[in-house]
Amino acid sequence: MKINTIVNRFILKELIPPFLMNMGFFMFVFLMREILEITNMVVNYRVNLGVFLLMIFYSMPYFLVYIIPMSVMMSVLLTFLRMSADNEIVALKSGGVSLYHMLAPVMLFAAAGCVVTVFMAGYGMPWGRYSYEQLAMEVAQSNFNIGLKERRFIDSFDDVMIYVNEVDMKTRKMKGVFIEDSRGEGPGRTVVAPEGHLFEGDEPDIFMIRLYRGIISQGRPGNKTVHATRFNTYDIRLDLKSAGSGAGSRSKDEKEMRLGEMLDYLNTAKEHGKKYHSVHLEFHRKFSIPFACIALALLAMPLGIRTVTARKSAGLGIGLVCFLLYYLILSGAMVLGESGMYHPAPLLWFPNIAIGGLGLYLLVKAANDSPTALSAVFGKLRGVIMRLIPEKKQSNTPGDPGRAGKGPQP
Protein backbone atom coordinates (compact mmCIF):
# COMPACT_ATOMS: atom_id res chain seq x y z
CA MET A 1 0.00 0.00 0.00
CA LYS A 2 2.00 2.99 -1.26
CA ILE A 3 1.02 6.52 -0.38
CA ASN A 4 2.38 7.97 -3.63
CA THR A 5 -0.21 6.33 -5.85
CA ILE A 6 -2.58 8.37 -8.01
CA VAL A 7 -5.63 7.44 -5.93
CA ASN A 8 -4.03 8.41 -2.64
CA ARG A 9 -2.75 11.70 -4.01
CA PHE A 10 -6.21 12.40 -5.40
CA ILE A 11 -7.89 11.79 -2.03
CA LEU A 12 -5.34 13.93 -0.18
CA LYS A 13 -5.90 16.73 -2.67
CA GLU A 14 -9.68 16.47 -2.20
CA LEU A 15 -9.37 16.66 1.60
CA ILE A 16 -7.57 20.01 1.69
CA PRO A 17 -10.25 22.45 0.34
CA PRO A 18 -13.07 21.36 2.71
CA PHE A 19 -10.58 21.34 5.59
CA LEU A 20 -9.62 24.97 4.94
CA MET A 21 -13.25 26.03 4.53
CA ASN A 22 -14.26 24.32 7.76
CA MET A 23 -11.29 25.83 9.58
CA GLY A 24 -12.36 29.31 8.51
CA PHE A 25 -16.01 28.71 9.38
CA PHE A 26 -15.45 27.19 12.82
CA MET A 27 -12.76 29.73 13.66
CA PHE A 28 -15.21 32.52 12.93
CA VAL A 29 -17.88 30.87 15.10
CA PHE A 30 -15.51 30.23 18.03
CA LEU A 31 -13.99 33.70 17.89
CA MET A 32 -17.32 35.54 17.77
CA ARG A 33 -17.65 35.72 21.55
CA GLU A 34 -14.05 36.85 21.95
CA ILE A 35 -14.38 39.40 19.16
CA LEU A 36 -17.48 40.94 20.76
CA GLU A 37 -15.70 41.39 24.09
CA ILE A 38 -12.57 42.83 22.50
CA THR A 39 -14.65 45.09 20.25
CA ASN A 40 -16.27 46.46 23.40
CA MET A 41 -12.80 47.46 24.59
CA VAL A 42 -12.03 49.15 21.27
CA VAL A 43 -15.29 51.13 21.16
CA ASN A 44 -15.70 52.07 24.81
CA TYR A 45 -12.09 52.31 26.00
CA ARG A 46 -10.28 53.29 22.77
CA VAL A 47 -7.95 50.31 22.62
CA ASN A 48 -5.88 50.60 19.44
CA LEU A 49 -6.18 48.21 16.51
CA GLY A 50 -2.79 46.60 17.18
CA VAL A 51 -3.85 45.46 20.63
CA PHE A 52 -7.13 44.19 19.18
CA LEU A 53 -5.32 42.03 16.61
CA LEU A 54 -2.87 40.73 19.23
CA MET A 55 -5.74 39.65 21.49
CA ILE A 56 -7.33 37.76 18.59
CA PHE A 57 -3.98 36.15 17.76
CA TYR A 58 -3.37 35.06 21.37
CA SER A 59 -6.88 33.56 21.56
CA MET A 60 -6.51 31.41 18.45
CA PRO A 61 -4.38 28.52 19.87
CA TYR A 62 -7.04 27.70 22.47
CA PHE A 63 -9.77 27.46 19.84
CA LEU A 64 -7.58 25.61 17.34
CA VAL A 65 -7.26 22.70 19.78
CA TYR A 66 -10.97 22.02 19.22
CA ILE A 67 -11.32 23.39 15.69
CA ILE A 68 -8.66 21.18 14.05
CA PRO A 69 -10.22 17.81 15.06
CA MET A 70 -13.65 19.06 14.05
CA SER A 71 -12.35 20.32 10.69
CA VAL A 72 -10.50 17.05 10.01
CA MET A 73 -13.68 15.07 10.62
CA MET A 74 -15.84 17.35 8.47
CA SER A 75 -13.33 17.38 5.59
CA VAL A 76 -13.20 13.57 5.52
CA LEU A 77 -16.99 13.32 5.76
CA LEU A 78 -17.68 15.87 3.01
CA THR A 79 -14.98 14.47 0.72
CA PHE A 80 -16.29 10.90 0.82
CA LEU A 81 -19.86 12.16 0.71
CA ARG A 82 -19.09 13.93 -2.57
CA MET A 83 -17.17 10.95 -3.94
CA SER A 84 -20.10 8.67 -3.10
CA ALA A 85 -22.64 11.01 -4.67
CA ASP A 86 -20.55 11.20 -7.87
CA ASN A 87 -20.17 7.39 -7.91
CA GLU A 88 -16.39 7.72 -7.61
CA ILE A 89 -16.33 5.19 -4.75
CA VAL A 90 -18.17 2.67 -6.96
CA ALA A 91 -15.72 3.31 -9.80
CA LEU A 92 -12.72 2.85 -7.52
CA LYS A 93 -14.12 -0.39 -6.13
CA SER A 94 -14.75 -1.62 -9.67
CA GLY A 95 -11.11 -0.88 -10.47
CA GLY A 96 -9.93 -3.06 -7.59
CA VAL A 97 -9.30 -0.30 -5.04
CA SER A 98 -10.64 -1.34 -1.64
CA LEU A 99 -11.76 0.97 1.14
CA TYR A 100 -8.76 -0.12 3.18
CA HIS A 101 -6.52 1.26 0.43
CA MET A 102 -8.39 4.58 0.57
CA LEU A 103 -7.88 4.64 4.34
CA ALA A 104 -4.13 5.35 4.03
CA PRO A 105 -4.38 9.01 2.87
CA VAL A 106 -7.18 9.65 5.36
CA MET A 107 -5.05 8.38 8.27
CA LEU A 108 -2.05 10.36 7.02
CA PHE A 109 -4.19 13.50 6.86
CA ALA A 110 -5.63 12.83 10.34
CA ALA A 111 -2.17 12.11 11.79
CA ALA A 112 -0.91 15.46 10.46
CA GLY A 113 -3.86 17.18 12.15
CA CYS A 114 -3.10 15.27 15.35
CA VAL A 115 0.54 16.43 15.39
CA VAL A 116 -0.45 20.06 14.83
CA THR A 117 -3.09 19.85 17.57
CA VAL A 118 -0.59 18.33 20.03
CA PHE A 119 1.74 21.26 19.39
CA MET A 120 -1.13 23.73 19.86
CA ALA A 121 -2.31 22.05 23.07
CA GLY A 122 1.15 21.54 24.57
CA TYR A 123 2.83 24.80 23.63
CA GLY A 124 0.57 27.13 21.64
CA MET A 125 -2.32 27.25 24.11
CA PRO A 126 -0.19 27.92 27.25
CA TRP A 127 1.78 30.61 25.43
CA GLY A 128 -1.38 32.22 24.04
CA ARG A 129 -3.22 32.17 27.35
CA TYR A 130 -0.29 33.62 29.30
CA SER A 131 0.42 36.28 26.65
CA TYR A 132 -3.28 37.22 26.52
CA GLU A 133 -3.42 37.77 30.28
CA GLN A 134 -0.22 39.81 30.23
CA LEU A 135 -1.56 42.01 27.43
CA ALA A 136 -4.93 42.37 29.18
CA MET A 137 -3.10 43.47 32.32
CA GLU A 138 -1.17 46.10 30.36
CA VAL A 139 -4.43 47.39 28.89
CA ALA A 140 -6.01 47.39 32.35
CA GLN A 141 -3.13 49.48 33.68
CA SER A 142 -4.02 52.22 31.21
CA ASN A 143 -7.74 51.96 32.01
CA PHE A 144 -8.79 50.19 35.19
CA ASN A 145 -12.44 50.09 34.03
CA ILE A 146 -11.58 47.25 31.64
CA GLY A 147 -10.40 44.97 34.43
CA LEU A 148 -13.36 45.79 36.67
CA LYS A 149 -15.91 43.07 35.89
CA GLU A 150 -19.30 42.52 37.49
CA ARG A 151 -19.78 39.49 39.75
CA ARG A 152 -16.15 38.41 39.53
CA PHE A 153 -13.45 38.21 42.17
CA ILE A 154 -10.54 40.42 41.06
CA ASP A 155 -7.25 39.38 42.64
CA SER A 156 -4.85 41.26 40.34
CA PHE A 157 -3.61 43.50 43.14
CA ASP A 158 -1.20 42.40 45.84
CA ASP A 159 -3.09 41.37 49.00
CA VAL A 160 -6.37 42.91 47.76
CA MET A 161 -9.50 41.04 46.62
CA ILE A 162 -12.35 43.01 45.01
CA TYR A 163 -15.89 41.91 44.21
CA VAL A 164 -18.50 44.23 42.66
CA ASN A 165 -22.09 43.19 42.10
CA GLU A 166 -22.94 45.98 39.62
CA VAL A 167 -20.83 48.65 37.94
CA ASP A 168 -21.71 51.46 35.52
CA MET A 169 -18.69 52.01 33.26
CA LYS A 170 -19.82 55.48 32.17
CA THR A 171 -20.41 57.00 35.60
CA ARG A 172 -18.01 54.60 37.41
CA LYS A 173 -20.58 53.99 40.11
CA MET A 174 -20.58 50.60 41.84
CA LYS A 175 -23.14 48.72 43.87
CA GLY A 176 -22.62 45.84 46.26
CA VAL A 177 -18.87 46.22 46.87
CA PHE A 178 -16.83 43.66 48.83
CA ILE A 179 -13.10 44.21 49.40
CA GLU A 180 -10.66 42.01 51.31
CA ASP A 181 -7.59 44.14 52.14
CA SER A 182 -4.62 42.28 53.67
CA ARG A 183 -1.99 44.97 53.06
CA GLY A 184 0.20 46.10 55.91
CA GLU A 185 0.93 44.40 59.19
CA GLY A 186 -1.67 42.85 61.40
CA PRO A 187 -4.92 41.10 60.51
CA GLY A 188 -6.67 41.84 57.25
CA ARG A 189 -9.68 44.06 56.83
CA THR A 190 -12.98 43.19 55.18
CA VAL A 191 -14.84 46.17 53.76
CA VAL A 192 -18.46 45.90 52.65
CA ALA A 193 -20.46 48.80 51.24
CA PRO A 194 -23.72 49.10 49.28
CA GLU A 195 -22.33 51.85 47.02
CA GLY A 196 -19.00 53.08 45.76
CA HIS A 197 -17.33 55.27 43.17
CA LEU A 198 -14.15 54.76 41.15
CA PHE A 199 -11.92 57.72 40.22
CA GLU A 200 -8.33 58.37 39.24
CA GLY A 201 -5.75 59.28 41.86
CA ASP A 202 -3.34 62.20 41.95
CA GLU A 203 -0.52 60.07 40.51
CA PRO A 204 -0.26 58.00 37.30
CA ASP A 205 -1.37 54.35 37.59
CA ILE A 206 -3.18 55.13 40.84
CA PHE A 207 -6.92 54.59 41.23
CA MET A 208 -9.13 55.28 44.23
CA ILE A 209 -12.32 53.52 45.30
CA ARG A 210 -14.54 55.64 47.53
CA LEU A 211 -17.13 53.65 49.45
CA TYR A 212 -20.25 55.02 51.15
CA ARG A 213 -22.12 53.93 54.29
CA GLY A 214 -20.32 50.63 54.77
CA ILE A 215 -18.73 48.46 57.46
CA ILE A 216 -15.07 47.55 58.11
CA SER A 217 -14.56 44.23 59.89
CA GLN A 218 -11.17 43.35 61.34
CA GLY A 219 -10.37 40.21 63.28
CA ARG A 220 -8.26 40.05 66.43
CA PRO A 221 -6.58 36.62 66.58
CA GLY A 222 -5.38 37.12 70.16
CA ASN A 223 -8.80 37.18 71.83
CA LYS A 224 -10.68 35.61 68.88
CA THR A 225 -12.96 38.59 68.35
CA VAL A 226 -13.98 40.72 65.36
CA HIS A 227 -14.05 44.50 65.52
CA ALA A 228 -16.60 46.23 63.23
CA THR A 229 -16.57 49.92 62.34
CA ARG A 230 -19.24 51.81 60.41
CA PHE A 231 -18.27 54.66 58.11
CA ASN A 232 -19.91 57.23 55.88
CA THR A 233 -17.02 57.46 53.38
CA TYR A 234 -13.92 55.30 53.05
CA ASP A 235 -11.17 55.53 50.41
CA ILE A 236 -9.06 52.59 49.20
CA ARG A 237 -5.94 53.24 47.14
CA LEU A 238 -5.04 50.83 44.32
CA ASP A 239 -1.66 50.78 42.59
CA LEU A 240 -1.82 49.34 39.06
CA LYS A 241 1.96 48.92 38.94
CA SER A 242 1.81 46.41 41.77
CA ALA A 243 -0.99 44.62 39.92
CA GLY A 244 1.22 44.17 36.85
CA SER A 245 4.19 42.91 38.85
CA GLY A 246 1.95 40.55 40.80
CA ALA A 247 0.57 39.01 37.63
CA GLY A 248 4.08 38.36 36.33
CA SER A 249 5.26 36.65 39.52
CA ARG A 250 2.23 34.50 40.28
CA SER A 251 2.37 30.75 39.74
CA LYS A 252 0.96 29.37 36.51
CA ASP A 253 -2.25 27.38 36.50
CA GLU A 254 -2.65 24.10 34.61
CA LYS A 255 -3.80 25.77 31.39
CA GLU A 256 -0.67 27.96 31.26
CA MET A 257 1.82 25.13 31.80
CA ARG A 258 3.72 23.55 28.95
CA LEU A 259 4.22 19.80 28.74
CA GLY A 260 7.66 19.94 30.38
CA GLU A 261 6.38 22.10 33.22
CA MET A 262 3.48 19.72 33.80
CA LEU A 263 5.78 16.70 34.00
CA ASP A 264 8.05 18.49 36.45
CA TYR A 265 5.12 19.44 38.65
CA LEU A 266 3.60 15.94 38.59
CA ASN A 267 6.94 14.34 39.46
CA THR A 268 7.82 16.77 42.27
CA ALA A 269 4.39 17.43 43.83
CA LYS A 270 4.39 16.38 47.47
CA GLU A 271 0.63 16.58 47.96
CA HIS A 272 -1.97 15.17 45.60
CA GLY A 273 -4.48 17.93 46.13
CA LYS A 274 -6.89 19.73 43.85
CA LYS A 275 -4.19 21.37 41.74
CA TYR A 276 -2.39 18.06 41.25
CA HIS A 277 -5.55 16.42 39.89
CA SER A 278 -6.20 19.44 37.64
CA VAL A 279 -2.68 19.31 36.20
CA HIS A 280 -2.87 15.52 35.76
CA LEU A 281 -6.20 15.86 33.96
CA GLU A 282 -4.96 18.67 31.72
CA PHE A 283 -1.84 16.68 30.82
CA HIS A 284 -3.87 13.75 29.47
CA ARG A 285 -6.29 16.09 27.74
CA LYS A 286 -3.44 17.65 25.75
CA PHE A 287 -3.01 14.26 24.05
CA SER A 288 -6.52 12.78 24.07
CA ILE A 289 -8.15 15.72 22.24
CA PRO A 290 -5.55 15.78 19.42
CA PHE A 291 -5.95 12.01 19.00
CA ALA A 292 -9.63 12.71 18.29
CA CYS A 293 -8.48 13.73 14.78
CA ILE A 294 -7.76 10.05 14.05
CA ALA A 295 -10.83 8.67 15.83
CA LEU A 296 -13.26 11.12 14.20
CA ALA A 297 -11.70 10.68 10.75
CA LEU A 298 -12.08 6.91 11.13
CA LEU A 299 -15.78 7.43 11.85
CA ALA A 300 -16.34 10.08 9.17
CA MET A 301 -15.05 7.93 6.29
CA PRO A 302 -17.69 5.13 6.46
CA LEU A 303 -20.39 7.69 7.28
CA GLY A 304 -19.57 9.59 4.09
CA ILE A 305 -19.66 6.38 2.07
CA ARG A 306 -22.93 5.08 3.50
CA THR A 307 -24.94 8.32 3.23
CA VAL A 308 -24.90 8.14 -0.55
CA THR A 309 -28.21 9.94 -1.16
CA ALA A 310 -27.51 12.74 1.32
CA ARG A 311 -26.23 16.13 0.25
CA LYS A 312 -23.48 18.16 1.86
CA SER A 313 -25.96 19.96 4.08
CA ALA A 314 -27.20 16.66 5.51
CA GLY A 315 -23.63 15.41 5.88
CA LEU A 316 -22.73 18.59 7.76
CA GLY A 317 -25.57 17.95 10.21
CA ILE A 318 -24.52 14.32 10.74
CA GLY A 319 -20.92 15.41 11.32
CA LEU A 320 -21.92 18.04 13.88
CA VAL A 321 -24.08 15.50 15.71
CA CYS A 322 -21.16 13.05 15.86
CA PHE A 323 -18.80 15.72 17.18
CA LEU A 324 -21.41 16.81 19.72
CA LEU A 325 -21.65 13.19 20.88
CA TYR A 326 -17.87 13.04 21.28
CA TYR A 327 -17.80 16.34 23.17
CA LEU A 328 -20.60 15.24 25.54
CA ILE A 329 -18.72 12.05 26.39
CA LEU A 330 -15.52 14.06 26.89
CA SER A 331 -17.30 16.58 29.15
CA GLY A 332 -18.66 13.77 31.31
CA ALA A 333 -15.17 12.30 31.58
CA MET A 334 -13.79 15.70 32.57
CA VAL A 335 -16.33 16.06 35.37
CA LEU A 336 -15.42 12.64 36.76
CA GLY A 337 -11.71 13.34 36.41
CA GLU A 338 -11.85 16.66 38.28
CA SER A 339 -13.16 14.91 41.37
CA GLY A 340 -9.88 13.01 41.71
CA MET A 341 -11.68 9.73 42.41
CA TYR A 342 -10.72 8.18 39.06
CA HIS A 343 -7.52 8.11 37.07
CA PRO A 344 -7.80 10.61 34.17
CA ALA A 345 -6.17 8.38 31.54
CA PRO A 346 -9.02 5.87 31.00
CA LEU A 347 -11.64 8.62 31.35
CA LEU A 348 -10.18 10.97 28.74
CA TRP A 349 -9.19 8.24 26.30
CA PHE A 350 -12.54 6.46 26.45
CA PRO A 351 -14.27 8.88 23.98
CA ASN A 352 -11.54 8.24 21.40
CA ILE A 353 -11.75 4.48 21.89
CA ALA A 354 -15.56 4.51 21.62
CA ILE A 355 -15.70 6.77 18.54
CA GLY A 356 -12.74 5.05 16.88
CA GLY A 357 -14.17 1.60 17.59
CA LEU A 358 -17.51 2.59 16.10
CA GLY A 359 -15.77 3.98 13.03
CA LEU A 360 -13.71 0.82 12.58
CA TYR A 361 -16.85 -1.31 12.86
CA LEU A 362 -18.66 0.77 10.23
CA LEU A 363 -15.60 0.72 7.97
CA VAL A 364 -15.40 -3.08 8.02
CA LYS A 365 -19.12 -3.33 7.26
CA ALA A 366 -18.85 -0.79 4.45
CA ALA A 367 -15.83 -2.58 2.94
CA ASN A 368 -17.79 -5.85 2.92
CA ASP A 369 -20.99 -4.13 1.72
CA SER A 370 -22.78 -5.53 4.76
CA PRO A 371 -25.77 -3.83 6.41
CA THR A 372 -25.48 -2.69 10.02
CA ALA A 373 -27.94 -2.10 12.80
CA LEU A 374 -26.80 1.51 12.83
CA SER A 375 -27.90 2.07 9.25
CA ALA A 376 -31.52 2.55 10.33
CA VAL A 377 -30.44 5.02 13.01
CA PHE A 378 -28.37 7.13 10.62
CA GLY A 379 -31.13 6.84 8.02
CA LYS A 380 -33.65 8.34 10.43
CA LEU A 381 -31.16 11.01 11.46
CA ARG A 382 -30.55 11.88 7.82
CA GLY A 383 -34.32 12.04 7.22
CA VAL A 384 -34.75 14.52 10.06
CA ILE A 385 -31.95 16.71 8.72
CA MET A 386 -33.33 16.54 5.17
CA ARG A 387 -36.78 17.62 6.42
CA LEU A 388 -35.21 20.70 7.96
CA ILE A 389 -33.98 21.77 4.50
CA PRO A 390 -36.52 23.82 2.48
CA GLU A 391 -38.48 21.70 -0.01
CA LYS A 392 -37.64 24.06 -2.87
CA LYS A 393 -33.94 23.34 -2.49
CA GLN A 394 -34.51 19.59 -2.30
CA SER A 395 -36.12 19.60 -5.77
CA ASN A 396 -32.72 20.45 -7.30
CA THR A 397 -31.22 17.14 -6.16
CA PRO A 398 -30.95 14.45 -8.86
CA GLY A 399 -33.16 11.52 -8.13
CA ASP A 400 -35.26 13.45 -5.60
CA PRO A 401 -38.67 11.80 -5.08
CA GLY A 402 -40.26 15.23 -5.38
CA ARG A 403 -39.49 15.24 -9.11
CA ALA A 404 -41.13 11.91 -9.83
CA GLY A 405 -43.82 12.16 -12.52
CA LYS A 406 -42.65 15.62 -13.66
CA GLY A 407 -41.33 16.49 -17.07
CA PRO A 408 -37.78 17.60 -17.78
CA GLN A 409 -36.79 20.79 -16.03
CA PRO A 410 -35.54 23.74 -18.10
RAVENWO-V143157 format. One record per helix or strand. SS is the DSSP state (a for helix, b for strand). FROM is the first residue (numbers start at 0). LEN is the number of residues. Records with the same first field share a line. If there is no record, write none. Layout:
SS=FROM-LEN + FROM-LEN
This chain:
a=5-40 + 48-37 + 87-7 + 98-44 + 143-4 + 239-10 + 253-3 + 258-10 + 273-33 + 311-27 + 343-24 + 373-15 + 390-4 + 400-3
b=152-5 + 159-9 + 172-9 + 188-12 + 205-15 + 224-15
